[in-house]
Amino acid sequence: MPRVRYVPVQDSTRVRDVRVAAEEAAAEAGLDDRRTAAAALVATELATNVLKYARAGEVVVEVVDPPVLREGRPDRAVQITALDHGPGIADVAGALRDGFTTTRSLGAGLGTCRRLADDFGLHSVLGRGTVAVARVGPADGSGAAAVRGGGSGSAGTDGLAVRAGGVNVPFAGADFSGDAWAWVRSGDRLTLMLADGLGHGREAAHASGAAVDALRHSAGLSPAECLAKLHAALSGTRGAAVAVARLDTWAGRLRFAGIGNVTARLREGDRWRSLLSRPGIVGVHRPGTVREDEVAWTGESLLILHTDGLPSRWTPPPDTGVPPADPAVTAAVAVRDAGSPARPLRDDTAVAVLAPAPPDRP
């Protein structure tokens, strides 16, 4: 049952806590000493920049699936997400240049963070705040290329390439989140899952963690079949709301099914479409039949799954997922915008995103 390390950053004493959180997560992910040191440096610099630009914010450190999958069980990566509601960065390009720092930083700068991390994304809007996401994985740099289909699909695309990412913030800074996301691959089929264990804390995390473990053995199943397997695996737990989406990158088709209060929104052109879940609780009360939605997936599609930490009527803003946005950055912006220092998140909150890879990626 993995931890999610949440650190509010209001003063310089919390920067050390962020570094320690990154080192602990690196040990959990099995990173070697060199990559652990890289994760610690990136985490320290991101926390320092929260203070430098916004004076306060939060950093979430977790172990996640990589944004691109190889066959079999993926190597895990340490993901460091820094969020703030500050004034925003006027010169984002300048902030990413080496040497753009103050006396309060290590002098490494965001440019060095970008080089040390396997993936780095920054989103900042004046008056709205800043989000930075960095992932540090194993030394071999596995998962650096996007998953592509084997040929032309029915959606009229050739070699569909996709990435996935997510952010998970525990309610009230708890050690464990009752939410969890993961994805698996079986050939040209990719399955993304988001689970929301009932309640909060360890027992909720145990339920969502059981869903993740069961998903690892369900890569080739349809969403409805996957939910049936997860229902059996979660028997004896509190149960969870679960959404499952499977993308066939060869055919350009997305299939979706969900049980419980997990929301799915699919971008089709310039509009958002809701994919509906059935009432119930996986592991406790599963409906007799589970309907699957099947829709086309193109190079402009974007899928967002989120738990009820975000309002049910939340609508993605116009700039959501604009290429080349990292899917985890898209998720983090949604989480950041759902709360504020005066109006904190009301529940464990997780967002998982499936997105096309930018065309310049291999």
C-alpha positions, 0 to 999 in steps of 0.5 A, spaced: 500 500 500 504 505 497 504 512 501 502 519 498 507 524 501 504 531 501 508 537 504 505 544 505 511 549 503 510 555 507 517 556 509 524 554 508 524 549 513 519 545 509 524 544 503 528 539 507 521 535 508 520 535 501 527 532 500 526 527 505 520 525 502 523 524 495 528 520 498 523 515 501 519 515 495 526 513 491 527 507 496 520 505 495 521 505 487 527 501 487 532 507 485 539 507 485 543 512 489 545 516 483 537 517 481 535 518 488 540 523 489 537 526 482 530 526 485 532 529 492 535 535 488 529 536 483 524 536 489 529 541 493 529 545 487 521 545 486 520 546 493 525 552 493 521 555 487 514 555 490 517 559 496 521 564 491 515 565 486 509 564 490 511 564 498 507 558 499 504 552 496 504 544 496 509 539 494 506 532 492 511 526 492 509 519 489 511 513 486 507 512 479 507 508 473 511 511 467 508 516 462 509 510 457 509 503 458 513 497 455 510 490 455 510 487 462 510 490 469 513 497 468 518 500 472 516 505 477 518 512 477 518 518 483 513 523 481 514 530 484 509 535 483 509 542 486 503 546 486 501 554 488 496 559 487 501 565 486 502 570 481 504 566 476 511 566 472 511 572 467 517 569 463 516 561 463 522 560 458 527 564 462 525 561 468 527 554 465 534 557 463 540 555 467 542 560 472 535 563 473 535 563 481 536 567 487 540 566 493 535 562 496 535 556 491 541 551 490 543 555 484 541 549 480 535 552 477 529 549 473 533 548 467 537 543 471 531 540 474 529 539 467 535 535 465 536 531 471 528 528 470 526 523 465 520 528 464 519 535 466 513 539 465 511 547 467 505 550 467 504 557 469 499 563 468 499 570 471 494 571 476 492 563 476 499 560 479 504 555 477 504 547 476 511 543 475 511 536 475 518 532 474 519 524 474 525 521 476 525 513 474 531 508 473 538 509 470 536 506 464 531 511 462 526 506 460 519 508 457 522 514 454 518 513 447 511 513 446 506 507 445 504 507 438 499 502 434 502 497 429 499 501 423 493 505 420 487 505 425 479 506 423 480 513 426 484 515 420 490 515 424 497 512 423 501 509 429 497 512 434 502 514 440 499 516 447 501 517 454 498 517 461 499 521 467 496 522 474 496 526 480 493 524 487 493 528 493 490 525 500 485 529 504 487 533 509 495 531 508 494 524 510 499 519 509 495 515 505 490 516 499 484 512 498 484 514 491 489 510 486 490 510 478 494 505 474 495 503 467 497 497 463 499 494 456 497 488 452 500 489 445 496 495 442 491 495 448 492 500 453 488 500 460 487 506 464 484 505 471 482 510 477 479 507 483 476 511 489 476 507 495 470 508 500 472 513 506 479 515 507 485 513 510 489 506 510 482 502 509 480 506 503 487 506 500 487 498 501 481 497 497 484 502 491 491 498 492 487 492 491 484 494 485 491 496 482 494 489 484 488 486 480 489 491 474 496 488 473 493 481 471 487 484 467 491 487 461 488 483 456 481 484 458 475 489 456 473 494 461 467 490 463 471 484 464 476 487 468 471 490 473 468 483 474 475 481 476 476 487 480 470 486 484 472 479 486 479 482 488 476 487 492 471 482 496 472 483 503 475 491 503 471 497 503 470 497 496 471 502 491 468 506 485 472 504 479 473 507 472 476 503 466 478 505 459 481 501 454 484 504 448 486 500 442 492 504 439 491 500 432 484 500 431 483 507 434 477 505 439 476 507 446 472 503 450 470 505 457 466 502 463 465 505 470 462 503 477 460 508 482 462 516 483 468 516 478 467 521 473 470 520 465 470 526 460 473 525 453 475 531 449 472 530 442 474 536 437 472 542 441 467 539 446 467 535 452 463 528 452 461 525 459 462 517 459 457 514 464 458 509 470 453 505 473 451 506 480 454 501 485 461 499 489 466 494 486 467 489 491 461 490 495 455 491 490 456 490 483 450 491 478 448 485 474 450 488 467 455 493 466 455 497 460 461 499 455 461 505 451 465 505 445 468 511 441 473 513 436 480 515 439 484 520 434 490 524 435 486 530 438 482 526 443 484 527 451 481 522 456 480 525 463 478 521 469 477 524 476 474 522 483 469 526 487 475 530 490 473 535 484 466 537 483 462 533 479 460 539 475 467 541 474 469 542 466 476 542 463 478 549 462 479 551 454 487 550 455 486 543 458 491 538 455 494 543 449 500 539 446 505 538 448 502 538 455 505 532 459 498 528 462 501 529 469 501 536 468 494 536 465 492 532 471 495 537 476 492 543 473 486 540 474 487 539 482 490 545 483 484 549 480 479 545 484 482 548 491 485 554 494 488 556 500 481 558 503 477 553 500 482 546 500 480 540 497 474 536 500 476 529 499 482 525 497 483 527 490 486 524 484 486 525 476 488 521 471 489 523 464 490 519 457 493 523 452 496 523 445 503 524 445 506 530 441 508 528 434 515 530 435 516 524 440 519 518 438 
